[in-house]
Amino acid sequence: MALVARKLVTIIAEGFLEERLVREIKRLGAKGYTITEARGEGSRGVRASEWEGGNIRLETIVSPEVAEKILAHLAEIYFPNYAVIAYVETVEVVRGDKYT
């Protein structure tokens, strides 16, 4: 069984951005995604209120080129205006063609 290197892009964002982020990562080339609820503390501290909804953790496995597109888009549109972080890890997957 051959493993193929791909990129796991993880985005932690305010929950109200979920539909918009999903639409945009798919437009940028992601074939699928997983979303879970997220909570924690960062440079801005713990959120004082949940009235806007909680945070989400959006994960997608993509090619290196698509990962770069997603990160560039986040940096331009989201980082200046929203509580969003993102990171990328190299992962090895079976059936690598599913992610391209």
VMD Tcl script that builds the backbone (N, CA, C; Angstrom):
set m [mol new atoms 300]
animate dup $m
set s [atomselect $m all]
$s set {name element resname resid chain x y z} {
  {N N MET 1 A 0.843 -1.168 0.000}
  {CA C MET 1 A 0.000 0.000 0.000}
  {C C MET 1 A 0.890 1.232 0.000}
  {N N ALA 2 A 0.686 2.098 -0.954}
  {CA C ALA 2 A 1.497 3.303 -1.075}
  {C C ALA 2 A 0.837 4.471 -0.351}
  {N N LEU 3 A 1.650 5.195 0.408}
  {CA C LEU 3 A 1.183 6.408 1.069}
  {C C LEU 3 A 1.600 7.611 0.225}
  {N N VAL 4 A 0.747 8.620 0.228}
  {CA C VAL 4 A 0.984 9.829 -0.559}
  {C C VAL 4 A 0.989 11.024 0.385}
  {N N ALA 5 A 1.977 11.908 0.257}
  {CA C ALA 5 A 2.053 13.104 1.099}
  {C C ALA 5 A 1.046 14.143 0.632}
  {N N ARG 6 A 0.298 14.665 1.573}
  {CA C ARG 6 A -0.653 15.755 1.344}
  {C C ARG 6 A -0.532 16.728 2.509}
  {N N LYS 7 A -1.272 17.814 2.453}
  {CA C LYS 7 A -1.252 18.827 3.514}
  {C C LYS 7 A -2.583 18.817 4.255}
  {N N LEU 8 A -2.500 18.790 5.574}
  {CA C LEU 8 A -3.668 18.946 6.428}
  {C C LEU 8 A -3.722 20.404 6.852}
  {N N VAL 9 A -4.735 21.109 6.378}
  {CA C VAL 9 A -4.937 22.509 6.747}
  {C C VAL 9 A -5.970 22.532 7.865}
  {N N THR 10 A -5.620 23.146 8.988}
  {CA C THR 10 A -6.528 23.280 10.121}
  {C C THR 10 A -6.803 24.761 10.334}
  {N N ILE 11 A -8.081 25.087 10.409}
  {CA C ILE 11 A -8.517 26.467 10.614}
  {C C ILE 11 A -9.372 26.499 11.873}
  {N N ILE 12 A -9.010 27.349 12.821}
  {CA C ILE 12 A -9.822 27.579 14.010}
  {C C ILE 12 A -10.449 28.958 13.818}
  {N N ALA 13 A -11.790 29.011 13.876}
  {CA C ALA 13 A -12.474 30.261 13.552}
  {C C ALA 13 A -13.754 30.402 14.361}
  {N N GLU 14 A -14.276 31.603 14.353}
  {CA C GLU 14 A -15.563 31.871 14.967}
  {C C GLU 14 A -16.640 31.094 14.210}
  {N N GLY 15 A -17.549 30.484 14.942}
  {CA C GLY 15 A -18.535 29.595 14.356}
  {C C GLY 15 A -19.409 30.215 13.282}
  {N N PHE 16 A -19.695 31.504 13.399}
  {CA C PHE 16 A -20.577 32.121 12.403}
  {C C PHE 16 A -19.933 32.183 11.020}
  {N N LEU 17 A -18.625 31.918 10.925}
  {CA C LEU 17 A -17.933 31.913 9.640}
  {C C LEU 17 A -17.996 30.558 8.929}
  {N N GLU 18 A -18.583 29.562 9.557}
  {CA C GLU 18 A -18.530 28.188 9.039}
  {C C GLU 18 A -18.976 28.072 7.585}
  {N N GLU 19 A -20.175 28.479 7.264}
  {CA C GLU 19 A -20.682 28.305 5.895}
  {C C GLU 19 A -19.823 29.036 4.877}
  {N N ARG 20 A -19.409 30.222 5.218}
  {CA C ARG 20 A -18.570 31.028 4.310}
  {C C ARG 20 A -17.219 30.356 4.080}
  {N N LEU 21 A -16.584 29.892 5.162}
  {CA C LEU 21 A -15.284 29.233 5.025}
  {C C LEU 21 A -15.387 27.959 4.197}
  {N N VAL 22 A -16.423 27.167 4.441}
  {CA C VAL 22 A -16.603 25.931 3.679}
  {C C VAL 22 A -16.752 26.243 2.195}
  {N N ARG 23 A -17.592 27.189 1.878}
  {CA C ARG 23 A -17.805 27.578 0.475}
  {C C ARG 23 A -16.483 28.015 -0.176}
  {N N GLU 24 A -15.698 28.794 0.538}
  {CA C GLU 24 A -14.459 29.335 -0.025}
  {C C GLU 24 A -13.361 28.282 -0.162}
  {N N ILE 25 A -13.201 27.388 0.822}
  {CA C ILE 25 A -12.139 26.377 0.668}
  {C C ILE 25 A -12.477 25.419 -0.467}
  {N N LYS 26 A -13.778 25.132 -0.656}
  {CA C LYS 26 A -14.173 24.284 -1.777}
  {C C LYS 26 A -13.902 24.986 -3.107}
  {N N ARG 27 A -14.184 26.275 -3.161}
  {CA C ARG 27 A -13.899 27.044 -4.378}
  {C C ARG 27 A -12.398 27.059 -4.674}
  {N N LEU 28 A -11.576 27.024 -3.632}
  {CA C LEU 28 A -10.125 27.049 -3.796}
  {C C LEU 28 A -9.533 25.669 -4.088}
  {N N GLY 29 A -10.358 24.611 -4.062}
  {CA C GLY 29 A -9.872 23.299 -4.469}
  {C C GLY 29 A -10.014 22.172 -3.473}
  {N N ALA 30 A -10.485 22.432 -2.251}
  {CA C ALA 30 A -10.674 21.355 -1.281}
  {C C ALA 30 A -11.817 20.459 -1.739}
  {N N LYS 31 A -11.635 19.148 -1.616}
  {CA C LYS 31 A -12.663 18.186 -2.022}
  {C C LYS 31 A -13.581 17.797 -0.875}
  {N N GLY 32 A -13.152 18.013 0.347}
  {CA C GLY 32 A -13.941 17.658 1.514}
  {C C GLY 32 A -13.383 18.337 2.746}
  {N N TYR 33 A -14.064 18.145 3.864}
  {CA C TYR 33 A -13.650 18.805 5.095}
  {C C TYR 33 A -14.296 18.101 6.284}
  {N N THR 34 A -13.780 18.393 7.468}
  {CA C THR 34 A -14.368 17.948 8.729}
  {C C THR 34 A -14.454 19.161 9.636}
  {N N ILE 35 A -15.590 19.296 10.321}
  {CA C ILE 35 A -15.762 20.405 11.257}
  {C C ILE 35 A -16.134 19.843 12.621}
  {N N THR 36 A -15.458 20.360 13.657}
  {CA C THR 36 A -15.783 20.034 15.036}
  {C C THR 36 A -15.850 21.331 15.833}
  {N N GLU 37 A -16.516 21.275 16.974}
  {CA C GLU 37 A -16.537 22.424 17.865}
  {C C GLU 37 A -15.162 22.557 18.512}
  {N N ALA 38 A -14.788 23.797 18.821}
  {CA C ALA 38 A -13.486 24.035 19.437}
  {C C ALA 38 A -13.616 25.087 20.529}
  {N N ARG 39 A -12.784 24.957 21.538}
  {CA C ARG 39 A -12.714 25.985 22.573}
  {C C ARG 39 A -11.301 25.996 23.122}
  {N N GLY 40 A -10.929 27.112 23.716}
  {CA C GLY 40 A -9.583 27.228 24.258}
  {C C GLY 40 A -9.238 28.665 24.568}
  {N N GLU 41 A -7.969 28.918 24.722}
  {CA C GLU 41 A -7.476 30.250 25.048}
  {C C GLU 41 A -6.300 30.561 24.150}
  {N N GLY 42 A -6.252 31.778 23.667}
  {CA C GLY 42 A -5.160 32.200 22.795}
  {C C GLY 42 A -4.623 33.551 23.213}
  {N N SER 43 A -3.991 34.238 22.288}
  {CA C SER 43 A -3.369 35.525 22.582}
  {C C SER 43 A -4.382 36.571 23.023}
  {N N ARG 44 A -5.632 36.382 22.645}
  {CA C ARG 44 A -6.695 37.321 23.043}
  {C C ARG 44 A -7.429 36.850 24.293}
  {N N GLY 45 A -6.956 35.761 24.906}
  {CA C GLY 45 A -7.587 35.229 26.098}
  {C C GLY 45 A -8.762 34.336 25.763}
  {N N VAL 46 A -9.535 33.996 26.796}
  {CA C VAL 46 A -10.729 33.185 26.628}
  {C C VAL 46 A -11.860 34.107 26.216}
  {N N ARG 47 A -12.686 33.656 25.291}
  {CA C ARG 47 A -13.816 34.477 24.865}
  {C C ARG 47 A -14.735 34.726 26.043}
  {N N ALA 48 A -15.147 35.981 26.203}
  {CA C ALA 48 A -15.970 36.367 27.342}
  {C C ALA 48 A -17.418 35.940 27.174}
  {N N SER 49 A -17.874 35.782 25.936}
  {CA C SER 49 A -19.273 35.491 25.707}
  {C C SER 49 A -19.435 34.497 24.567}
  {N N GLU 50 A -20.410 33.658 24.683}
  {CA C GLU 50 A -20.723 32.712 23.618}
  {C C GLU 50 A -21.959 33.153 22.839}
  {N N TRP 51 A -22.396 34.399 23.006}
  {CA C TRP 51 A -23.641 34.829 22.366}
  {C C TRP 51 A -23.573 34.792 20.849}
  {N N GLU 52 A -22.374 34.908 20.279}
  {CA C GLU 52 A -22.233 34.824 18.834}
  {C C GLU 52 A -22.035 33.378 18.370}
  {N N GLY 53 A -21.969 32.462 19.288}
  {CA C GLY 53 A -21.690 31.073 18.952}
  {C C GLY 53 A -20.257 30.735 19.312}
  {N N GLY 54 A -19.961 29.468 19.343}
  {CA C GLY 54 A -18.621 29.025 19.711}
  {C C GLY 54 A -17.671 29.067 18.535}
  {N N ASN 55 A -16.544 28.439 18.732}
  {CA C ASN 55 A -15.531 28.336 17.678}
  {C C ASN 55 A -15.652 26.988 16.980}
  {N N ILE 56 A -15.135 26.940 15.770}
  {CA C ILE 56 A -15.075 25.691 15.024}
  {C C ILE 56 A -13.633 25.377 14.668}
  {N N ARG 57 A -13.408 24.107 14.433}
  {CA C ARG 57 A -12.129 23.626 13.915}
  {C C ARG 57 A -12.457 22.960 12.586}
  {N N LEU 58 A -11.993 23.572 11.502}
  {CA C LEU 58 A -12.241 23.064 10.155}
  {C C LEU 58 A -10.946 22.451 9.653}
  {N N GLU 59 A -11.010 21.192 9.229}
  {CA C GLU 59 A -9.832 20.496 8.722}
  {C C GLU 59 A -10.095 19.994 7.315}
  {N N THR 60 A -9.098 20.135 6.464}
  {CA C THR 60 A -9.194 19.622 5.108}
  {C C THR 60 A -7.831 19.102 4.677}
  {N N ILE 61 A -7.821 18.009 3.938}
  {CA C ILE 61 A -6.577 17.442 3.401}
  {C C ILE 61 A -6.542 17.771 1.919}
  {N N VAL 62 A -5.461 18.430 1.511}
  {CA C VAL 62 A -5.371 18.960 0.153}
  {C C VAL 62 A -3.941 18.831 -0.378}
  {N N SER 63 A -3.773 19.153 -1.649}
  {CA C SER 63 A -2.436 19.209 -2.242}
  {C C SER 63 A -1.691 20.424 -1.676}
  {N N PRO 64 A -0.368 20.438 -1.798}
  {CA C PRO 64 A 0.389 21.607 -1.336}
  {C C PRO 64 A -0.056 22.901 -2.019}
  {N N GLU 65 A -0.392 22.830 -3.283}
  {CA C GLU 65 A -0.814 24.034 -4.013}
  {C C GLU 65 A -2.126 24.584 -3.469}
  {N N VAL 66 A -3.062 23.710 -3.189}
  {CA C VAL 66 A -4.347 24.159 -2.640}
  {C C VAL 66 A -4.156 24.695 -1.228}
  {N N ALA 67 A -3.297 24.062 -0.437}
  {CA C ALA 67 A -3.008 24.560 0.912}
  {C C ALA 67 A -2.492 25.984 0.853}
  {N N GLU 68 A -1.599 26.267 -0.071}
  {CA C GLU 68 A -1.062 27.626 -0.210}
  {C C GLU 68 A -2.153 28.614 -0.588}
  {N N LYS 69 A -3.047 28.221 -1.489}
  {CA C LYS 69 A -4.156 29.099 -1.882}
  {C C LYS 69 A -5.065 29.412 -0.699}
  {N N ILE 70 A -5.375 28.382 0.086}
  {CA C ILE 70 A -6.243 28.582 1.245}
  {C C ILE 70 A -5.591 29.519 2.249}
  {N N LEU 71 A -4.316 29.295 2.558}
  {CA C LEU 71 A -3.627 30.146 3.527}
  {C C LEU 71 A -3.515 31.589 3.048}
  {N N ALA 72 A -3.231 31.785 1.771}
  {CA C ALA 72 A -3.147 33.144 1.222}
  {C C ALA 72 A -4.503 33.840 1.327}
  {N N HIS 73 A -5.566 33.117 1.047}
  {CA C HIS 73 A -6.911 33.684 1.136}
  {C C HIS 73 A -7.241 34.064 2.582}
  {N N LEU 74 A -6.936 33.177 3.520}
  {CA C LEU 74 A -7.185 33.474 4.927}
  {C C LEU 74 A -6.399 34.702 5.378}
  {N N ALA 75 A -5.136 34.768 4.975}
  {CA C ALA 75 A -4.287 35.892 5.373}
  {C C ALA 75 A -4.826 37.214 4.840}
  {N N GLU 76 A -5.359 37.191 3.642}
  {CA C GLU 76 A -5.866 38.427 3.035}
  {C C GLU 76 A -7.224 38.841 3.586}
  {N N ILE 77 A -8.140 37.903 3.717}
  {CA C ILE 77 A -9.530 38.228 4.040}
  {C C ILE 77 A -9.855 38.113 5.535}
  {N N TYR 78 A -9.340 37.094 6.188}
  {CA C TYR 78 A -9.801 36.791 7.545}
  {C C TYR 78 A -8.875 37.268 8.662}
  {N N PHE 79 A -7.573 37.066 8.529}
  {CA C PHE 79 A -6.680 37.387 9.639}
  {C C PHE 79 A -6.808 38.827 10.125}
  {N N PRO 80 A -6.943 39.814 9.249}
  {CA C PRO 80 A -7.043 41.198 9.745}
  {C C PRO 80 A -8.358 41.516 10.454}
  {N N ASN 81 A -9.404 40.738 10.197}
  {CA C ASN 81 A -10.743 41.142 10.633}
  {C C ASN 81 A -11.451 40.197 11.593}
  {N N TYR 82 A -10.966 38.964 11.734}
  {CA C TYR 82 A -11.665 37.972 12.534}
  {C C TYR 82 A -10.681 37.209 13.424}
  {N N ALA 83 A -11.248 36.552 14.450}
  {CA C ALA 83 A -10.444 35.690 15.312}
  {C C ALA 83 A -10.284 34.341 14.597}
  {N N VAL 84 A -9.279 34.247 13.737}
  {CA C VAL 84 A -9.023 33.058 12.937}
  {C C VAL 84 A -7.540 32.728 13.009}
  {N N ILE 85 A -7.229 31.451 13.212}
  {CA C ILE 85 A -5.852 30.988 13.082}
  {C C ILE 85 A -5.849 29.801 12.130}
  {N N ALA 86 A -4.710 29.520 11.564}
  {CA C ALA 86 A -4.593 28.381 10.651}
  {C C ALA 86 A -3.187 27.828 10.737}
  {N N TYR 87 A -3.083 26.535 10.520}
  {CA C TYR 87 A -1.771 25.895 10.437}
  {C C TYR 87 A -1.843 24.710 9.497}
  {N N VAL 88 A -0.662 24.289 9.041}
  {CA C VAL 88 A -0.568 23.220 8.050}
  {C C VAL 88 A 0.399 22.164 8.553}
  {N N GLU 89 A 0.038 20.915 8.338}
  {CA C GLU 89 A 0.907 19.786 8.660}
  {C C GLU 89 A 1.002 18.894 7.432}
  {N N THR 90 A 2.135 18.255 7.264}
  {CA C THR 90 A 2.263 17.252 6.213}
  {C C THR 90 A 1.754 15.930 6.769}
  {N N VAL 91 A 0.859 15.302 6.020}
  {CA C VAL 91 A 0.310 14.007 6.406}
  {C C VAL 91 A 0.494 13.036 5.261}
  {N N GLU 92 A 0.461 11.747 5.568}
  {CA C GLU 92 A 0.531 10.713 4.538}
  {C C GLU 92 A -0.801 9.994 4.513}
  {N N VAL 93 A -1.374 9.889 3.330}
  {CA C VAL 93 A -2.707 9.314 3.197}
  {C C VAL 93 A -2.700 8.134 2.237}
  {N N VAL 94 A -3.655 7.265 2.411}
  {CA C VAL 94 A -3.935 6.194 1.464}
  {C C VAL 94 A -4.929 6.772 0.466}
  {N N ARG 95 A -4.857 6.366 -0.776}
  {CA C ARG 95 A -5.746 6.870 -1.826}
  {C C ARG 95 A -5.574 8.382 -2.013}
  {N N GLY 96 A -4.367 8.795 -2.242}
  {CA C GLY 96 A -4.046 10.202 -2.397}
  {C C GLY 96 A -4.824 10.909 -3.481}
  {N N ASP 97 A -5.295 10.173 -4.481}
  {CA C ASP 97 A -6.051 10.782 -5.570}
  {C C ASP 97 A -7.370 11.384 -5.097}
  {N N LYS 98 A -7.887 10.966 -3.939}
  {CA C LYS 98 A -9.129 11.522 -3.404}
  {C C LYS 98 A -8.982 12.993 -3.028}
  {N N TYR 99 A -7.754 13.458 -2.843}
  {CA C TYR 99 A -7.515 14.798 -2.313}
  {C C TYR 99 A -7.008 15.765 -3.373}
  {N N THR 100 A -7.031 15.361 -4.627}
  {CA C THR 100 A -6.564 16.254 -5.689}
  {C C THR 100 A -7.613 16.411 -6.770}
}
mol reanalyze $m
mol bondsrecalc $m
mol representation Tube
mol addrep $m
